[in-house]
Amino acid sequence: MCNNHSYFEILKSSFLIGGGQFFRMLVGIISTKFAAIFIGPSGVGLLGAFQSVTGLVLQISSIGINRSGVRDISASVGSGNEDSVAITVAIMRRMCLLTGLFGALVIISFAVPISVLTFGDATSANEIMLLSVMIAATAVAQGQVAVIQGLRRISELVQLQIFGSVAGALVSIALYAYMGRSGIVPAMLASSLINLIASWWYSKTVFNYYKSLSWKEVFTGAKDLVGLGLAFMIGGLATALVAYATRAAIIRNLGLDELGVYQASYGISGYVFTFVLGAMGTDFYPRLAGVAQNPSVMTRLVNEQIEIGLLLATPVLVATISYGPQIVDILYSSDFFRSVLLLRWFALGCFLKVISWPLGFVMLAKGEKFILLWSEIVFNLMHFILIIFAIKVQGLVGIAQVFVFMYILHAVGMFCVARRLITFVFSSSAIWLISYQVFIVVFVFIVSLFFSHFWVNVIGGVVFLMILLNSIFQLRRRLATNSF
């Protein structure tokens, strides 16, 4: 495959997945706006706390099977053996059902201590118990999504995501309007059930070859699936624990309203990051795993992914830093204006993610369980310690500053790992692109700190247009030859 065709593949998947993410982002904006109106800052904070709890339980109970399943399904597809694909799919579906039921049992059993740890009392225990339905439904749905992703049926995956987001948003808005804060848990349950039904239908559509297996065969075949999955699970668990502990620390030290402010800024940066880099986890990971035995090809793919990621991300991040107040006002309300500074710090950290994430996929594609495990544990432990220190010294802003610092370390660490595994080196074009875009993003960020809103908008707007035009030119140049 020539370089230009590889750029084309990256762009194709980025625009397809990014387009779907953009539509979902618009739906999320509308849903978030209504949530801010109907349930207020404390309700948004409560929603974030419940999401952290369910995310944590899902990380524990799923044992990473959905993520390791993507790799195994992709490998089976590459072998050309349909029976092998069917066996892998059947094993993963059964295991996702079991892990979902296990997760539901866990959250029911520990609802009271979870409520005490999160909110300081047991008043939310009943609501947490109800979330057991969401845990089971989400675990099964994740397995169906992994089938679609492993088969690289990107179009169907995007359709599924759009349908789920639209239907979930409509139901959530209706429940928020009718029930207020009491509608938060019912909205979460309804959205998870909608996603379960939709994912099952799409999964059956793209792969309907059923292979009957005994439970003994399922458990025997799941050994390899669980091996890498455990590394994914522990790494994901560490991340989820930090997210949970951060929100719990904000509630205890600063209050539920401050959690709402944090949730707003972090959520907006998440929209930006997901929109720009959604294709990495969805399509880049299976592509990289397919050439895991060829270090030179992996090096080229990682460099190309970093280049395309920066060209797509930097204009969006510059706009986010420059027009933070307007974005917060549109997505939330004036009650969340304090989240603007946090949003700018988070945007700066997301820029660093664009560089570090492609490097991080090297160890995933190579199946390096122990490197993945220890890197995630060390990174998240450091992150948690610094957050606890920062929240006492500088409050919410300190948390955002730690986010930037940690992704500087993450980029350096992932480069060292990739260097060791595949003798990775940055290409000259990637070095040049990283250098000048770091300068641009830091410049706009500094302007946002020391100039008035008017001048931030003016200067940021000019820089945004310049970087946007340059990104378009650079993308066209990479696709200029007649190599398709």
C-alpha positions as CSV (number, residue, x, y, z in Angstrom):
1,M,0.0,0.0,0.0
2,C,1.5,3.3,-1.0
3,N,1.6,6.3,1.4
4,N,-1.1,8.3,-0.3
5,H,-3.5,5.4,-0.2
6,S,-2.8,5.0,3.5
7,Y,-3.5,8.7,4.0
8,F,-6.7,8.3,2.1
9,E,-7.7,5.3,4.3
10,I,-7.0,7.4,7.5
11,L,-9.0,10.4,6.1
12,K,-11.9,8.2,4.9
13,S,-12.3,6.6,8.3
14,S,-11.7,9.9,10.1
15,F,-14.4,11.7,8.1
16,L,-16.9,8.9,8.3
17,I,-16.5,8.3,12.0
18,G,-15.9,12.0,12.6
19,G,-19.0,12.9,10.7
20,G,-21.0,10.5,12.9
21,Q,-19.4,11.9,16.0
22,F,-20.2,15.4,14.8
23,F,-23.8,14.6,14.5
24,R,-23.8,12.8,17.8
25,M,-22.1,15.9,19.3
26,L,-24.9,18.1,18.0
27,V,-27.4,15.7,19.6
28,G,-25.4,15.8,22.8
29,I,-25.3,19.6,22.7
30,I,-29.1,19.7,22.5
31,S,-29.4,17.1,25.3
32,T,-26.9,18.9,27.5
33,K,-28.6,22.2,27.0
34,F,-31.9,20.8,28.1
35,A,-30.2,19.0,31.0
36,A,-28.7,22.3,32.2
37,I,-32.1,23.9,32.0
38,F,-34.2,21.1,33.6
39,I,-31.8,19.7,36.2
40,G,-29.3,22.5,36.8
41,P,-25.6,22.4,37.8
42,S,-26.2,20.0,40.7
43,G,-28.2,17.7,38.5
44,V,-25.4,17.7,35.9
45,G,-23.0,16.9,38.6
46,L,-25.2,14.1,39.9
47,L,-25.4,12.7,36.4
48,G,-21.6,12.8,36.1
49,A,-21.3,11.0,39.5
50,F,-23.6,8.2,38.4
51,Q,-21.8,7.9,35.1
52,S,-18.5,7.5,36.9
53,V,-20.0,4.8,39.2
54,T,-21.4,2.8,36.2
55,G,-18.2,3.3,34.3
56,L,-16.1,1.9,37.1
57,V,-18.3,-1.1,37.6
58,L,-18.3,-1.9,33.9
59,Q,-14.5,-1.7,33.8
60,I,-14.3,-4.3,36.6
61,S,-17.0,-6.7,35.4
62,S,-16.3,-6.6,31.7
63,I,-12.6,-7.8,32.1
64,G,-11.8,-6.0,28.9
65,I,-13.4,-8.7,26.7
66,N,-15.0,-6.3,24.3
67,R,-11.7,-4.6,23.5
68,S,-9.6,-7.8,23.3
69,G,-12.5,-9.2,21.2
70,V,-11.9,-6.6,18.5
71,R,-8.4,-7.7,18.1
72,D,-9.3,-11.4,18.0
73,I,-12.1,-10.9,15.5
74,S,-9.9,-8.8,13.3
75,A,-7.3,-11.6,13.3
76,S,-9.9,-14.2,12.5
77,V,-11.2,-12.1,9.6
78,G,-7.6,-11.8,8.3
79,S,-7.3,-15.6,8.3
80,G,-10.2,-15.9,5.9
81,N,-11.8,-18.7,8.0
82,E,-15.5,-17.9,8.6
83,D,-15.8,-20.7,11.2
84,S,-13.0,-19.1,13.2
85,V,-14.8,-15.8,13.1
86,A,-18.1,-17.4,14.1
87,I,-16.4,-19.1,17.1
88,T,-14.7,-15.9,18.3
89,V,-18.0,-14.0,18.0
90,A,-20.0,-16.7,19.8
91,I,-17.5,-16.9,22.7
92,M,-17.4,-13.1,23.1
93,R,-21.2,-12.7,23.0
94,R,-21.6,-15.4,25.7
95,M,-18.9,-13.9,27.9
96,C,-20.3,-10.4,27.6
97,L,-23.6,-11.7,28.8
98,L,-22.0,-13.4,31.8
99,T,-19.9,-10.3,32.7
100,G,-23.0,-8.1,32.4
101,L,-24.9,-10.2,34.9
102,F,-21.9,-10.3,37.2
103,G,-21.6,-6.5,37.0
104,A,-25.3,-6.1,37.8
105,L,-24.9,-8.3,40.9
106,V,-21.8,-6.3,42.0
107,I,-23.6,-2.9,41.9
108,I,-26.6,-4.3,43.7
109,S,-24.5,-5.8,46.4
110,F,-22.3,-2.7,47.0
111,A,-24.9,0.0,46.4
112,V,-24.8,1.3,50.0
113,P,-21.0,1.6,50.4
114,I,-20.7,3.1,46.8
115,S,-23.3,5.7,47.8
116,V,-21.5,6.5,51.1
117,L,-18.1,6.8,49.3
118,T,-19.5,9.0,46.5
119,F,-22.0,11.2,48.3
120,G,-21.1,10.9,52.0
121,D,-24.3,9.0,52.9
122,A,-26.6,6.1,51.7
123,T,-29.4,8.2,50.3
124,S,-28.6,7.4,46.7
125,A,-28.2,3.6,47.3
126,N,-31.6,2.7,45.7
127,E,-30.9,4.7,42.6
128,I,-27.5,3.0,42.3
129,M,-29.2,-0.4,42.6
130,L,-31.5,0.5,39.7
131,L,-28.4,1.2,37.6
132,S,-27.7,-2.6,37.6
133,V,-30.1,-2.9,34.6
134,M,-27.9,-0.4,32.8
135,I,-24.7,-2.3,33.7
136,A,-26.1,-5.6,32.2
137,A,-27.6,-4.0,29.1
138,T,-24.4,-2.0,28.4
139,A,-22.1,-5.0,28.8
140,V,-24.1,-7.0,26.2
141,A,-24.3,-4.0,23.9
142,Q,-20.5,-3.5,24.1
143,G,-20.0,-7.1,22.8
144,Q,-22.3,-6.4,19.8
145,V,-20.4,-3.2,19.0
146,A,-17.1,-5.1,19.2
147,V,-18.3,-7.6,16.6
148,I,-19.1,-4.7,14.2
149,Q,-15.8,-3.0,14.9
150,G,-13.8,-6.1,14.6
151,L,-15.3,-6.7,11.2
152,R,-14.5,-3.1,10.3
153,R,-18.1,-2.4,9.2
154,I,-17.6,1.3,9.9
155,S,-20.7,2.5,8.1
156,E,-23.0,0.2,10.2
157,L,-21.2,1.2,13.4
158,V,-21.7,4.9,12.7
159,Q,-25.4,4.3,11.9
160,L,-25.8,2.4,15.2
161,Q,-24.1,5.2,17.2
162,I,-26.3,7.9,15.5
163,F,-29.5,6.0,16.2
164,G,-28.6,5.3,19.8
165,S,-27.6,8.9,20.5
166,V,-30.8,10.4,18.9
167,A,-33.2,8.0,20.5
168,G,-31.4,8.2,23.9
169,A,-31.4,12.0,23.8
170,L,-35.1,12.3,23.0
171,V,-36.1,9.9,25.8
172,S,-33.6,11.6,28.3
173,I,-34.9,15.1,27.5
174,A,-38.5,14.0,28.0
175,L,-37.7,12.5,31.3
176,Y,-35.7,15.5,32.5
177,A,-38.6,17.8,31.6
178,Y,-41.2,15.6,33.3
179,M,-39.3,14.4,36.3
180,G,-36.4,16.9,36.8
181,R,-33.5,15.4,38.8
182,S,-35.6,12.3,39.5
183,G,-35.5,11.5,35.8
184,I,-31.7,11.1,35.7
185,V,-31.6,7.3,36.5
186,P,-34.7,6.5,34.4
187,A,-33.0,8.3,31.5
188,M,-29.8,6.3,31.9
189,L,-31.7,3.1,32.0
190,A,-33.8,3.9,29.0
191,S,-30.8,4.9,26.9
192,S,-28.9,1.7,27.8
193,L,-31.9,-0.5,26.7
194,I,-32.2,1.4,23.5
195,N,-28.5,0.9,22.7
196,L,-28.8,-2.8,23.6
197,I,-31.7,-3.4,21.1
198,A,-30.1,-1.4,18.4
199,S,-26.6,-3.0,18.8
200,W,-28.1,-6.5,18.7
201,W,-30.0,-5.8,15.5
202,Y,-27.0,-4.2,13.7
203,S,-24.7,-7.0,14.9
204,K,-27.0,-9.7,13.6
205,T,-27.2,-7.8,10.3
206,V,-23.5,-7.6,9.7
207,F,-22.7,-11.2,10.9
208,N,-25.5,-13.7,11.2
209,Y,-23.4,-16.9,11.0
210,Y,-24.2,-18.7,14.2
211,K,-21.9,-21.3,15.7
212,S,-23.3,-23.5,18.4
213,L,-20.9,-24.0,21.3
214,S,-21.1,-25.7,24.7
215,W,-20.3,-23.7,27.8
216,K,-17.1,-25.8,28.2
217,E,-16.0,-24.8,24.7
218,V,-16.9,-21.2,25.5
219,F,-14.7,-21.1,28.7
220,T,-11.9,-23.0,27.0
221,G,-11.9,-20.6,24.0
222,A,-12.2,-17.6,26.3
223,K,-8.8,-18.1,27.8
224,D,-6.9,-16.1,25.2
225,L,-9.7,-13.5,25.0
226,V,-9.6,-13.0,28.8
227,G,-5.7,-12.8,28.9
228,L,-5.4,-9.6,27.0
229,G,-8.8,-8.5,28.2
230,L,-7.6,-8.5,31.8
231,A,-4.8,-6.1,30.9
232,F,-7.3,-3.9,29.2
233,M,-9.6,-4.2,32.2
234,I,-7.0,-3.2,34.8
235,G,-5.8,-0.3,32.7
236,G,-9.4,0.8,32.1
237,L,-10.2,0.3,35.7
238,A,-7.3,2.5,36.8
239,T,-8.6,5.2,34.5
240,A,-12.2,4.8,35.7
241,L,-11.0,4.9,39.4
242,V,-9.2,8.2,38.8
243,A,-12.4,9.6,37.1
244,Y,-14.5,8.4,40.0
245,A,-12.1,9.6,42.7
246,T,-11.8,13.0,41.0
247,R,-15.5,13.5,41.1
248,A,-15.8,12.2,44.6
249,A,-13.0,14.5,45.8
250,I,-14.7,17.5,44.1
251,I,-18.0,16.7,45.8
252,R,-16.3,16.4,49.2
253,N,-14.0,19.4,49.0
254,L,-15.8,21.8,46.7
255,G,-19.5,20.7,46.5
256,L,-21.9,19.3,43.9
257,D,-22.2,22.6,42.0
258,E,-18.4,22.7,41.4
259,L,-18.6,19.1,40.1
260,G,-21.2,20.4,37.6
261,V,-18.7,23.1,36.5
262,Y,-16.0,20.5,36.1
263,Q,-18.3,18.1,34.3
264,A,-19.2,20.9,31.8
265,S,-15.7,21.7,30.9
266,Y,-14.4,18.2,30.8
267,G,-17.5,17.1,28.8
268,I,-17.0,19.8,26.1
269,S,-13.3,18.8,25.7
270,G,-14.5,15.2,25.4
271,Y,-16.8,16.2,22.6
272,V,-13.9,17.8,20.7
273,F,-11.6,14.9,21.4
274,T,-14.1,12.2,20.4
275,F,-15.0,14.1,17.2
276,V,-11.5,14.4,16.0
277,L,-9.9,11.1,17.2
278,G,-12.8,8.7,17.3
279,A,-11.4,6.9,14.3
280,M,-8.3,5.9,16.2
281,G,-9.9,3.4,18.5
282,T,-12.5,2.4,15.9
283,D,-10.5,1.8,12.8
284,F,-6.8,2.6,13.4
285,Y,-6.4,0.0,16.1
286,P,-7.6,-2.9,13.9
287,R,-5.5,-1.7,11.0
288,L,-2.4,-1.4,13.2
289,A,-3.0,-4.9,14.7
290,G,-3.1,-6.3,11.1
291,V,0.5,-5.3,10.5
292,A,1.8,-6.0,14.0
293,Q,4.6,-8.2,12.6
294,N,6.0,-5.4,10.4
295,P,7.7,-2.6,12.5
296,S,8.5,-0.4,9.5
297,V,4.9,-0.4,8.3
298,M,3.6,0.2,11.9
299,T,6.0,3.2,12.2
300,R,4.7,4.7,9.0
301,L,1.1,4.2,10.0
302,V,1.7,5.8,13.4
303,N,3.4,8.8,11.8
304,E,0.6,9.2,9.3
305,Q,-2.1,9.0,12.0
306,I,-0.3,11.7,14.0
307,E,-0.1,13.9,11.0
308,I,-3.7,13.5,10.0
309,G,-4.8,13.8,13.6
310,L,-3.0,17.1,14.1
311,L,-4.3,18.5,10.8
312,L,-7.9,17.7,11.8
313,A,-7.6,18.5,15.5
314,T,-5.6,21.8,15.7
315,P,-8.2,24.1,14.1
316,V,-10.9,22.7,16.3
317,L,-8.8,23.1,19.5
318,V,-7.8,26.6,18.5
319,A,-11.5,27.5,18.1
320,T,-12.3,25.9,21.4
321,I,-9.6,27.9,23.3
322,S,-10.5,31.2,21.5
323,Y,-14.3,30.9,21.8
324,G,-14.6,29.1,25.1
325,P,-17.2,31.6,26.7
326,Q,-19.5,31.4,23.7
327,I,-19.2,27.6,23.6
328,V,-20.1,27.2,27.3
329,D,-23.0,29.6,27.0
330,I,-24.4,27.8,24.0
331,L,-24.0,24.3,25.4
332,Y,-24.9,25.0,29.0
333,S,-25.8,28.4,30.5
334,S,-24.2,31.4,32.3
335,D,-24.2,29.4,35.5
336,F,-21.3,27.4,34.0
337,F,-19.1,30.4,33.0
338,R,-16.4,29.4,35.5
339,S,-15.8,26.3,33.4
340,V,-14.2,28.4,30.6
341,L,-10.7,28.5,32.0
342,L,-10.8,24.8,32.7
343,L,-12.0,24.1,29.2
344,R,-9.0,25.9,27.8
345,W,-6.6,23.8,29.9
346,F,-8.4,20.6,28.9
347,A,-8.2,21.6,25.2
348,L,-4.4,22.1,25.6
349,G,-4.2,18.6,27.1
350,C,-6.3,17.2,24.2
351,F,-3.8,18.5,21.7
352,L,-1.1,16.4,23.5
353,K,-3.5,13.4,23.3
354,V,-3.5,13.7,19.5
355,I,0.3,13.0,19.6
356,S,0.4,10.4,22.4
357,W,-2.6,8.2,21.5
358,P,-1.3,6.8,18.1
359,L,2.0,5.9,19.9
360,G,0.0,4.2,22.6
361,F,-1.8,1.9,20.1
362,V,1.5,0.3,19.3
363,M,1.6,-1.8,22.5
364,L,-2.1,-2.6,22.0
365,A,-1.6,-3.8,18.5
366,K,1.5,-5.9,19.6
367,G,-0.5,-7.4,22.4
368,E,2.0,-6.4,25.0
369,K,-0.1,-7.1,28.1
370,F,2.5,-6.4,30.8
371,I,3.7,-3.1,29.3
372,L,0.0,-2.0,28.9
373,L,-0.7,-3.0,32.5
374,W,2.2,-1.3,34.2
375,S,2.0,1.9,32.0
376,E,-1.6,2.4,32.8
377,I,-1.2,1.7,36.6
378,V,1.8,4.1,36.9
379,F,0.2,6.8,34.8
380,N,-3.1,6.8,36.6
381,L,-1.5,6.5,40.1
382,M,0.6,9.6,39.4
383,H,-2.5,11.3,38.0
384,F,-4.6,10.6,41.1
385,I,-1.8,11.8,43.5
386,L,-1.4,15.0,41.6
387,I,-5.1,15.6,41.5
388,I,-5.5,15.3,45.3
389,F,-2.7,17.7,45.8
390,A,-3.9,20.2,43.1
391,I,-7.5,20.3,44.3
392,K,-6.4,21.5,47.7
393,V,-4.0,24.1,46.3
394,Q,-5.8,25.5,43.3
395,G,-9.2,23.9,43.2
396,L,-10.7,23.0,39.8
397,V,-8.1,24.8,37.8
398,G,-5.4,22.7,39.4
399,I,-7.1,19.5,38.2
400,A,-7.1,20.9,34.6
401,Q,-3.4,21.8,34.9
402,V,-2.6,18.4,36.1
403,F,-4.4,17.0,33.0
404,V,-2.0,18.9,30.7
405,F,1.1,17.9,32.7
406,M,0.1,14.2,32.7
407,Y,-0.3,14.1,28.9
408,I,3.2,15.6,28.4
409,L,4.5,12.7,30.4
410,H,2.2,10.3,28.5
411,A,3.5,11.4,25.1
412,V,7.1,11.0,26.3
413,G,6.3,7.6,27.8
414,M,4.5,6.2,24.8
415,F,7.3,7.4,22.5
416,C,9.8,5.4,24.7
417,V,7.5,2.3,24.5
418,A,7.1,2.6,20.8
419,R,10.8,3.1,20.3
420,R,11.5,-0.1,22.2
421,L,8.8,-2.3,20.5
422,I,9.2,-1.2,16.9
423,T,12.2,1.1,16.9
424,F,9.9,4.0,16.2
425,V,11.1,7.3,15.0
426,F,9.2,10.4,14.0
427,S,9.2,11.2,10.3
428,S,10.5,14.6,9.3
429,S,7.0,15.8,8.2
430,A,5.6,14.7,11.6
431,I,8.4,16.6,13.5
432,W,7.8,19.7,11.5
433,L,4.0,19.5,11.9
434,I,4.2,18.9,15.7
435,S,6.7,21.8,16.1
436,Y,4.8,24.6,14.4
437,Q,1.4,23.4,15.7
438,V,2.6,23.3,19.3
439,F,3.7,26.9,18.9
440,I,0.3,27.9,17.5
441,V,-1.7,26.2,20.2
442,V,0.4,27.6,23.0
443,F,0.3,31.1,21.5
444,V,-3.5,31.1,21.4
445,F,-3.7,29.7,24.9
446,I,-1.4,32.4,26.3
447,V,-3.5,35.0,24.5
448,S,-6.6,33.6,26.1
449,L,-5.1,34.0,29.6
450,F,-3.9,37.6,29.3
451,F,-6.1,39.4,26.8
452,S,-9.7,40.6,27.0
453,H,-12.5,38.4,25.5
454,F,-12.7,40.8,22.5
455,W,-9.1,40.5,21.6
456,V,-9.0,36.8,22.3
457,N,-11.9,36.4,19.8
458,V,-10.2,38.6,17.2
459,I,-6.7,37.1,17.5
460,G,-8.1,33.6,17.9
461,G,-10.3,34.0,14.9
462,V,-7.4,35.1,12.6
463,V,-5.2,32.2,13.8
464,F,-8.1,29.8,13.4
465,L,-8.6,30.8,9.7
466,M,-4.9,30.6,9.1
467,I,-4.5,27.1,10.6
468,L,-7.7,25.9,9.0
469,L,-6.5,27.0,5.5
470,N,-3.1,25.5,6.1
471,S,-4.6,22.2,7.3
472,I,-6.8,22.0,4.1
473,F,-3.7,22.7,2.0
474,Q,-1.6,20.1,3.8
475,L,-4.3,17.5,3.5
476,R,-4.7,18.1,-0.2
477,R,-1.0,18.0,-0.7
478,R,-0.9,14.5,1.0
479,L,-3.5,13.3,-1.4
480,A,-2.3,15.1,-4.5
481,T,-0.8,12.2,-6.4
482,N,-2.9,9.9,-8.6
483,S,-2.1,6.8,-6.5
484,F,-5.6,5.5,-6.0
